[in-house]
């Protein structure tokens, strides 16, 4: 089976901390099977994985204490789609400021935590996402990180009007500073499910 955002697939959402429920509900509305992942052994049965927003230092600590770091890195190498939103983007980055322990560290991006300020400074903005059809995506930013640098093979896929990078892709991996699960727009979830690379670890 090929992931294309339309056929039903099994998508895991790392459920150690954060807003995993909102991603699960979005994916279920799209007709997919969504699994809250709390054990590394659950990764094998997945077609794709979401690493949600939340508190990045807490999720990083739980990744290490629950034995997830190696299995998550291995999953990212299979070619199956992986998406980090907000804190998830921080955890995918190879370079992060002020993160007191390692994350997953698989994408060639540098991320600045909480770059857009505190929760009371949350905002929304229309963002053009390269490869996403249907016009701008209304993005929700909550204590959001900023992507300061993108190095090959990673590439920029979305910026704010002032040029600030808010989304990057590296093959099968996607990182977004914002929270698409908090909108009624499922286009970015469908886009994510189309990022499978060959040879991928998808079961046919």
Backbone as CSV, one residue per row, in Angstrom:
resi,resn,N_x,N_y,N_z,CA_x,CA_y,CA_z,C_x,C_y,C_z
1,UNK,0.846,-1.197,0.000,0.000,0.000,0.000,0.878,1.241,0.000
2,UNK,0.502,2.226,-0.740,1.220,3.494,-0.797,0.470,4.542,-0.002
3,UNK,1.195,5.264,0.853,0.566,6.349,1.592,0.327,7.520,0.656
4,UNK,-0.901,7.947,0.563,-1.181,9.124,-0.268,-2.165,10.075,0.388
5,UNK,-2.448,9.837,1.665,-3.345,10.734,2.384,-4.818,10.446,2.160
6,UNK,-5.142,9.447,1.301,-6.542,9.156,1.047,-6.914,7.754,1.523
7,UNK,-6.051,6.777,1.352,-6.339,5.435,1.836,-6.135,5.369,3.345
8,UNK,-6.926,4.528,4.010,-6.814,4.401,5.455,-5.502,3.713,5.816
9,UNK,-4.759,4.307,6.732,-3.494,3.759,7.205,-3.467,3.837,8.724
10,UNK,-2.474,3.205,9.325,-2.305,3.239,10.770,-1.231,4.262,11.118
11,UNK,-1.643,5.288,11.837,-0.732,6.374,12.198,-0.574,6.404,13.708
12,UNK,0.669,6.403,14.160,0.928,6.509,15.583,1.141,7.953,15.990
13,UNK,0.721,8.293,17.195,1.011,9.602,17.776,1.734,9.348,19.087
14,UNK,2.974,9.817,19.190,3.727,9.631,20.419,2.970,10.290,21.567
15,UNK,2.591,9.495,22.556,1.651,9.960,23.587,2.296,9.961,24.968
16,UNK,3.509,10.491,25.051,4.191,10.585,26.340,3.775,11.847,27.088
17,UNK,3.487,12.918,26.337,3.044,14.200,26.904,2.634,15.079,25.734
18,UNK,1.744,16.049,25.975,1.401,16.990,24.921,0.037,16.761,24.316
19,UNK,-0.186,17.371,23.134,-1.527,17.378,22.529,-1.699,16.260,21.509
20,UNK,-1.429,15.041,21.943,-1.579,13.889,21.047,-3.035,13.600,20.720
21,UNK,-3.954,13.925,21.642,-5.374,13.620,21.411,-5.905,14.367,20.186
22,UNK,-5.509,15.629,20.024,-6.002,16.426,18.904,-5.563,15.856,17.558
23,UNK,-4.315,15.365,17.486,-3.864,14.704,16.255,-4.670,13.431,16.004
24,UNK,-4.891,12.654,17.064,-5.654,11.409,16.905,-7.048,11.693,16.371
25,UNK,-7.704,12.699,16.924,-9.057,13.019,16.481,-9.075,13.491,15.037
26,UNK,-8.095,14.295,14.630,-8.014,14.751,13.250,-7.842,13.564,12.306
27,UNK,-6.923,12.676,12.618,-6.649,11.524,11.752,-7.846,10.585,11.683
28,UNK,-8.548,10.411,12.800,-9.734,9.560,12.792,-10.842,10.175,11.948
29,UNK,-10.985,11.493,11.997,-11.983,12.147,11.139,-11.665,11.949,9.663
30,UNK,-10.385,11.799,9.352,-9.957,11.566,7.972,-10.144,10.111,7.550
31,UNK,-10.508,9.249,8.492,-10.745,7.841,8.172,-9.575,6.928,8.435
32,UNK,-8.529,7.425,9.100,-7.364,6.606,9.399,-7.470,6.003,10.795
33,UNK,-6.705,4.952,11.031,-6.589,4.372,12.364,-5.465,5.098,13.085
34,UNK,-5.744,5.681,14.224,-4.745,6.431,14.983,-4.474,5.717,16.297
35,UNK,-3.197,5.544,16.605,-2.769,4.797,17.781,-1.933,5.707,18.677
36,UNK,-2.283,5.795,19.948,-1.473,6.538,20.908,-0.312,5.652,21.341
37,UNK,0.898,6.080,21.043,2.091,5.252,21.234,2.738,5.583,22.576
38,UNK,2.838,4.561,23.434,3.460,4.739,24.750,4.589,3.741,25.004
39,UNK,4.780,2.793,24.076,5.846,1.808,24.207,6.583,1.693,22.873
40,UNK,7.916,1.569,22.895,8.668,1.443,21.642,8.202,0.285,20.769
41,UNK,7.723,-0.785,21.374,7.292,-1.951,20.599,6.112,-1.636,19.683
42,UNK,5.369,-0.585,19.976,4.215,-0.221,19.143,4.635,0.368,17.794
43,UNK,5.870,0.833,17.665,6.292,1.506,16.442,6.272,0.583,15.229
44,UNK,6.560,-0.669,15.429,6.714,-1.588,14.299,5.454,-1.693,13.449
45,UNK,4.285,-1.601,14.077,3.029,-1.815,13.351,2.510,-0.561,12.655
46,UNK,3.265,0.536,12.705,2.758,1.807,12.193,3.159,2.054,10.747
47,UNK,2.320,2.795,10.037,2.639,3.273,8.692,3.229,4.673,8.716
48,UNK,2.993,5.422,9.789,3.486,6.796,9.906,3.448,7.174,11.375
49,UNK,4.154,8.258,11.730,4.259,8.654,13.133,4.225,10.173,13.265
50,UNK,3.441,10.655,14.244,3.395,12.069,14.605,4.030,12.246,15.981
51,UNK,4.916,13.237,16.099,5.483,13.624,17.387,4.879,14.980,17.708
52,UNK,3.955,15.039,18.655,3.116,16.222,18.816,3.785,17.335,19.611
53,UNK,3.060,18.465,19.686,3.487,19.558,20.529,3.290,19.223,21.994
54,UNK,3.913,20.033,22.823,3.865,19.834,24.263,5.031,20.573,24.886
55,UNK,5.593,20.029,25.943,6.747,20.632,26.602,7.981,19.834,26.181
56,UNK,8.839,20.451,25.379,9.912,19.710,24.712,10.894,19.055,25.687
57,UNK,11.228,19.741,26.795,12.167,19.127,27.734,11.540,17.920,28.422
58,UNK,10.245,18.010,28.723,9.554,16.878,29.344,9.480,15.695,28.387
59,UNK,9.115,15.949,27.124,9.033,14.851,26.158,10.409,14.247,25.925
60,UNK,11.455,15.079,25.842,12.814,14.560,25.663,13.205,13.661,26.826
61,UNK,12.877,14.078,28.052,13.185,13.252,29.220,12.451,11.916,29.162
62,UNK,11.172,11.945,28.772,10.381,10.718,28.711,10.831,9.806,27.568
63,UNK,11.285,10.401,26.465,11.844,9.591,25.378,13.028,8.778,25.886
64,UNK,13.909,9.426,26.636,15.090,8.735,27.157,14.717,7.710,28.221
65,UNK,13.860,8.092,29.172,13.545,7.190,30.288,12.702,5.999,29.856
66,UNK,11.998,6.120,28.732,11.167,5.012,28.241,11.821,4.240,27.104
67,UNK,13.087,4.513,26.841,13.821,3.740,25.841,13.405,3.999,24.411
68,UNK,12.948,5.215,24.115,12.433,5.526,22.780,13.484,6.073,21.816
69,UNK,14.597,6.611,22.304,15.466,7.359,21.405,15.954,6.511,20.232
70,UNK,16.546,5.358,20.495,17.028,4.485,19.420,15.921,4.014,18.496
71,UNK,14.802,3.494,19.039,13.699,3.075,18.166,13.120,4.195,17.323
72,UNK,13.033,5.420,17.856,12.517,6.541,17.068,13.480,6.906,15.944
73,UNK,14.769,6.912,16.239,15.753,7.186,15.186,15.678,6.118,14.097
74,UNK,15.515,4.872,14.498,15.413,3.782,13.523,14.146,3.926,12.686
75,UNK,13.050,4.322,13.309,11.801,4.512,12.578,11.968,5.597,11.523
76,UNK,12.609,6.693,11.891,12.813,7.792,10.941,13.626,7.337,9.729
77,UNK,14.504,6.356,9.912,15.365,5.868,8.832,14.670,4.889,7.901
78,UNK,13.456,4.462,8.235,12.769,3.473,7.403,12.114,4.067,6.161
79,UNK,11.944,5.395,6.133,11.244,6.024,5.021,9.778,6.250,5.284
80,UNK,9.271,5.744,6.408,7.879,6.008,6.768,7.726,7.467,7.192
81,UNK,6.604,8.109,6.885,6.423,9.520,7.229,6.518,9.765,8.733
82,UNK,7.248,10.808,9.096,7.391,11.244,10.487,7.169,12.751,10.513
83,UNK,6.347,13.213,11.439,6.010,14.636,11.510,6.137,15.125,12.936
84,UNK,6.960,16.143,13.146,7.066,16.785,14.436,6.414,18.150,14.393
85,UNK,5.412,18.382,15.251,4.733,19.673,15.314,5.130,20.387,16.601
86,UNK,5.559,21.638,16.496,5.949,22.475,17.621,7.042,21.776,18.441
87,UNK,6.759,21.256,19.622,7.785,20.549,20.396,8.348,19.375,19.608
88,UNK,7.514,18.745,18.797,7.989,17.631,17.972,9.050,18.066,16.987
89,UNK,8.913,19.284,16.443,9.935,19.819,15.539,11.249,20.032,16.278
90,UNK,11.167,20.509,17.518,12.361,20.681,18.353,13.072,19.352,18.529
91,UNK,12.324,18.306,18.796,12.912,16.995,19.068,13.538,16.362,17.825
92,UNK,13.014,16.687,16.636,13.592,16.140,15.408,14.885,16.854,15.011
93,UNK,15.075,18.089,15.465,16.212,18.904,15.035,17.534,18.393,15.587
94,UNK,18.580,18.502,14.776,19.913,18.136,15.237,20.521,19.203,16.139
95,UNK,20.089,20.457,15.976,20.614,21.543,16.803,19.455,22.306,17.436
96,UNK,19.487,22.419,18.773,18.438,23.123,19.516,19.091,23.945,20.619
97,UNK,18.619,25.178,20.796,19.132,25.968,21.908,18.394,25.607,23.190
98,UNK,19.094,25.578,24.279,18.528,25.426,25.624,17.667,24.173,25.805
99,UNK,18.033,23.070,25.179,17.392,21.789,25.467,18.418,20.994,26.262
100,UNK,18.078,20.654,27.510,19.082,20.133,28.442,19.389,18.654,28.294
101,UNK,18.788,18.010,27.296,19.078,16.597,27.028,18.789,16.347,25.555
102,UNK,19.358,15.294,24.979,19.156,15.075,23.541,17.733,14.666,23.211
103,UNK,17.304,15.097,22.018,16.031,14.632,21.498,16.263,13.456,20.567
104,UNK,15.614,13.487,19.405,15.780,12.407,18.417,16.928,12.754,17.468
105,UNK,17.065,14.040,17.127,18.239,14.573,16.429,18.484,13.916,15.067
106,UNK,17.490,14.000,14.176,17.619,13.359,12.861,17.505,14.327,11.679
107,UNK,16.997,15.548,11.905,16.837,16.486,10.800,17.923,17.552,10.835
108,UNK,18.393,17.929,9.647,19.466,18.927,9.527,18.894,20.342,9.620
109,UNK,18.323,20.624,10.790,17.770,21.945,11.049,18.219,22.414,12.426
110,UNK,18.266,23.741,12.602,18.540,24.355,13.897,17.281,25.070,14.358
111,UNK,16.907,24.847,15.616,15.636,25.352,16.132,15.865,26.161,17.405
112,UNK,15.155,27.275,17.506,15.188,28.151,18.684,13.890,27.956,19.446
113,UNK,13.968,27.424,20.646,12.773,27.123,21.435,12.057,28.399,21.882
114,UNK,10.717,28.331,21.909,9.871,29.421,22.413,10.233,30.783,21.803
115,UNK,10.616,30.768,20.547,11.110,31.990,19.903,10.025,33.049,19.734
116,UNK,8.766,32.634,19.692,7.679,33.583,19.466,7.045,34.075,20.774
117,UNK,7.658,33.735,21.908,7.179,34.263,23.174,6.299,33.306,23.957
118,UNK,5.687,33.841,24.991,4.885,33.047,25.919,3.509,32.716,25.323
119,UNK,2.763,31.893,26.066,1.458,31.445,25.585,0.516,32.619,25.309
120,UNK,0.614,33.685,26.100,-0.274,34.831,25.889,0.048,35.559,24.591
121,UNK,1.200,35.258,24.002,1.597,35.874,22.737,1.330,34.951,21.545
122,UNK,0.491,33.955,21.746,0.104,33.048,20.662,-0.590,33.831,19.562
123,UNK,-0.504,33.323,18.340,-1.109,34.031,17.213,-1.420,33.051,16.090
124,UNK,-2.156,33.516,15.093,-2.448,32.743,13.894,-1.953,33.518,12.678
125,UNK,-1.588,32.787,11.629,-1.115,33.432,10.398,-1.396,32.518,9.218
126,UNK,-1.681,33.122,8.069,-1.830,32.363,6.829,-0.444,32.054,6.272
127,UNK,-0.180,30.779,6.033,1.143,30.326,5.608,1.025,29.554,4.298
128,UNK,1.829,29.914,3.331,1.913,29.157,2.084,2.889,27.997,2.293
129,UNK,2.403,26.785,2.138,3.223,25.589,2.304,3.528,25.021,0.929
130,UNK,4.788,24.931,0.585,5.167,24.440,-0.738,4.683,23.006,-0.929
131,UNK,3.957,22.767,-2.012,3.429,21.443,-2.308,2.038,21.193,-1.756
132,UNK,1.499,22.145,-0.985,0.163,21.992,-0.416,-0.835,22.746,-1.277
133,UNK,-1.795,22.024,-1.839,-2.780,22.637,-2.717,-3.917,23.262,-1.916
134,UNK,-4.603,24.187,-2.542,-5.799,24.756,-1.938,-5.612,26.089,-1.263
135,UNK,-4.472,26.726,-1.469,-4.253,28.050,-0.897,-3.550,28.014,0.445
136,UNK,-3.420,29.180,1.097,-2.680,29.269,2.361,-3.291,28.397,3.455
137,UNK,-2.434,27.983,4.381,-2.866,27.208,5.543,-2.904,28.147,6.745
138,UNK,-4.023,28.143,7.471,-4.138,28.989,8.657,-3.415,28.306,9.817
139,UNK,-2.243,28.810,10.175,-1.376,28.167,11.152,-1.551,28.782,12.532
140,UNK,-1.582,27.930,13.553,-1.731,28.350,14.943,-0.384,28.197,15.649
141,UNK,0.134,29.299,16.196,1.428,29.310,16.869,1.223,29.518,18.369
142,UNK,1.665,28.531,19.181,1.535,28.591,20.631,2.891,28.276,21.257
143,UNK,3.512,29.266,21.878,4.869,29.102,22.437,5.754,28.409,21.399
144,UNK,5.674,28.891,20.200,6.230,28.164,19.053,7.741,28.341,18.921
145,UNK,8.418,27.306,18.413,9.831,27.443,18.071,9.994,28.105,16.708
146,UNK,11.192,28.587,16.460,11.547,29.142,15.154,12.649,28.273,14.559
147,UNK,12.551,27.990,13.271,13.598,27.244,12.583,14.613,28.258,12.066
148,UNK,15.792,28.269,12.662,16.794,29.277,12.340,17.660,28.920,11.144
149,UNK,17.861,27.633,10.895,18.723,27.206,9.788,18.240,25.870,9.257
150,UNK,18.332,25.713,7.938,17.965,24.471,7.260,19.120,24.096,6.339
151,UNK,19.676,22.910,6.548,20.842,22.459,5.798,20.484,21.234,4.961
152,UNK,21.063,21.089,3.752,20.800,19.915,2.932,21.135,18.632,3.706
153,UNK,20.308,17.604,3.527,19.230,17.463,2.541,17.885,18.041,2.973
154,UNK,17.810,18.672,4.124,16.555,19.319,4.527,16.298,20.546,3.652
155,UNK,15.038,20.937,3.545,14.664,22.083,2.726,13.512,22.836,3.373
156,UNK,13.464,24.120,3.134,12.392,24.964,3.662,11.109,24.706,2.873
157,UNK,9.992,24.562,3.580,8.710,24.391,2.885,7.698,25.472,3.249
158,UNK,7.964,26.270,4.295,7.031,27.349,4.631,7.732,28.413,5.461
159,UNK,7.372,29.682,5.179,7.878,30.808,5.954,6.736,31.761,6.261
160,UNK,6.952,32.603,7.260,6.043,33.718,7.498,6.349,34.820,6.488
161,UNK,5.527,35.852,6.477,5.708,36.941,5.513,7.061,37.624,5.657
162,UNK,7.632,37.619,6.870,8.924,38.266,7.087,10.117,37.353,6.806
163,UNK,9.839,36.148,6.289,10.901,35.223,5.944,11.257,34.226,7.028
164,UNK,10.667,34.338,8.213,10.931,33.391,9.295,10.501,31.993,8.873
165,UNK,11.397,31.024,9.024,11.104,29.648,8.613,10.234,28.964,9.669
166,UNK,9.118,28.394,9.231,8.207,27.734,10.171,7.897,26.291,9.776
167,UNK,8.470,25.804,8.674,8.301,24.402,8.307,9.456,23.968,7.416
168,UNK,9.911,22.737,7.641,10.994,22.163,6.844,10.720,20.691,6.614
169,UNK,11.257,20.204,5.509,11.111,18.789,5.163,12.490,18.199,4.859
170,UNK,12.676,16.965,5.292,13.869,16.209,4.923,13.424,14.804,4.543
171,UNK,13.218,14.598,3.246,12.747,13.290,2.786,11.387,12.959,3.362
172,UNK,11.328,11.905,4.150,10.077,11.450,4.757,9.723,12.186,6.041
173,UNK,10.567,13.141,6.465,10.360,13.820,7.748,9.919,15.267,7.540
174,UNK,8.946,15.692,8.337,8.390,17.035,8.271,8.436,17.653,9.663
175,UNK,8.851,18.916,9.746,8.855,19.652,11.008,8.109,20.958,10.813
176,UNK,7.130,21.228,11.669,6.388,22.487,11.602,6.388,23.148,12.970
177,UNK,6.568,24.474,12.981,6.564,25.237,14.227,5.171,25.371,14.811
178,UNK,4.167,25.167,14.001,2.793,25.462,14.393,1.991,24.186,14.647
179,UNK,0.731,24.387,15.036,-0.166,23.306,15.464,-1.296,23.101,14.456
180,UNK,-1.102,22.333,13.392,-2.179,22.132,12.416,-3.351,21.317,12.958
181,UNK,-3.118,20.567,14.026,-4.179,19.733,14.591,-5.241,20.570,15.300
182,UNK,-4.953,21.854,15.545,-5.909,22.722,16.236,-6.818,23.468,15.279
183,UNK,-6.746,23.140,14.011,-7.615,23.742,13.005,-8.574,22.678,12.481
184,UNK,-9.519,23.091,11.664,-10.406,22.133,11.012,-9.894,21.710,9.646
185,UNK,-8.684,22.117,9.308,-8.106,21.892,7.981,-7.205,20.656,8.017
186,UNK,-7.591,19.608,7.318,-6.833,18.351,7.340,-5.815,18.247,6.205
187,UNK,-5.645,19.310,5.405,-4.765,19.205,4.239,-3.320,18.883,4.603
188,UNK,-2.832,19.451,5.698,-1.434,19.213,6.045,-1.230,17.796,6.570
189,UNK,-2.222,17.243,7.237,-2.135,15.841,7.643,-2.102,14.926,6.422
190,UNK,-2.901,15.257,5.398,-2.882,14.468,4.167,-1.536,14.614,3.449
191,UNK,-1.006,15.827,3.417,0.318,16.078,2.819,1.378,15.228,3.523
192,UNK,1.356,15.225,4.844,2.301,14.437,5.641,2.257,12.956,5.286
193,UNK,1.060,12.426,5.111,0.941,10.996,4.823,1.439,10.637,3.425
194,UNK,1.696,11.624,2.589,2.250,11.386,1.267,3.756,11.435,1.217
195,UNK,4.431,11.520,2.371,5.883,11.681,2.393,6.668,10.376,2.448
196,UNK,6.014,9.249,2.284,6.728,7.969,2.325,7.789,7.919,1.240
197,UNK,8.975,7.424,1.604,10.070,7.293,0.675,10.348,5.829,0.383
198,UNK,10.841,5.522,-0.805,11.260,4.168,-1.120,12.790,4.076,-0.930
199,UNK,13.265,2.953,-0.369,12.459,1.839,0.130,11.901,2.170,1.504
200,UNK,10.611,2.068,1.667,9.968,2.423,2.920,9.615,1.191,3.713
201,UNK,9.381,1.403,5.007,9.025,0.309,5.880,7.538,0.107,5.944
202,UNK,6.828,0.431,4.893,5.379,0.261,4.868,5.041,-1.182,4.503
203,UNK,4.116,-1.755,5.240,3.681,-3.103,4.912,2.630,-3.050,3.817
204,UNK,2.804,-3.879,2.797,1.868,-3.873,1.676,0.782,-4.933,1.873
